[in-house]
Amino acid sequence: MKIIQAKDYSDMGKKASELIVRLVKQKPEAVLGLATGSTPKTTYKEMIKDHHENGTTYRKIRTVNLDEYVGLEKGDINSYHYFMNEQLFKHIDMKSDNSFIPNGMAENIQQECAYYNQLIQSLGGVDLQLLGIGRNGHIGFNEPGTSFTEKTHVVKLAEDTRKANARFFPSLNDVPHHAITMGIQNILESKSILLLASGESKAPALARLLNDRDVSVSFPASSLHLHSNVTVIADEEALSQVYSLEGRP
Ligand code: PGA
């Protein structure tokens, strides 16, 4: 696991964007696995800036998002469809046909999960999967206890996750109880993984990931120790409880 220390949230975004842009230039038809939440916002902002200033093109890029709430329409301001469009897609030259996000309104949610797994395969797999980390160590919406062999599935959101995300909704009651998420196995099948973390609220989770290094389903992010190409970009606050910042293979 390679650890890159960023000064703050904005610097984390710059460093992450540089890695993504490098891949986009090297492999113009790459499949990017994207994430939502507060964490990747500065990364997307920097990608947009680079697109405008340096002309990096996304015309052939395909994207698959990690997750979506069950029961929110695509146009709902809290849906991840809406988020991705506002935060990234509408500002770059991505083709709308090339971006994929689980459909949380699908009539048959189980079928939607199976379709999403097939889709990822038919795209040739994910070249780089961007991840945030939950305070409880979740990645995507894979909450503690999720088997590492799960593929795309429906989850009941942990109360801690609903509370953390309530800041975006009128009230906690409005936060959906379920989501569709890529599973940990999908994440581990990505060719490379870029995990981002910013702020002191993520410090205990990063400490558990990078100090303890135990691999346990009780801490989903620990599954990343089973992958050979993981980069962590985190800012000083998020790394404040990590003993050693030496990246270890
Ligand atoms: P956040 O969420 O970026 O909004 O902190 C990350 C996550 O829960 O995975």
Boltz pocket constraint, residues with backbone or C-beta under 6 A from the ligand:
constraints:
  - pocket:
      binder: B
      contacts: [[A, 36], [A, 37], [A, 38], [A, 39], [A, 40], [A, 132], [A, 133], [A, 134], [A, 135], [A, 138], [A, 139], [A, 140]]
      max_distance: 6.0
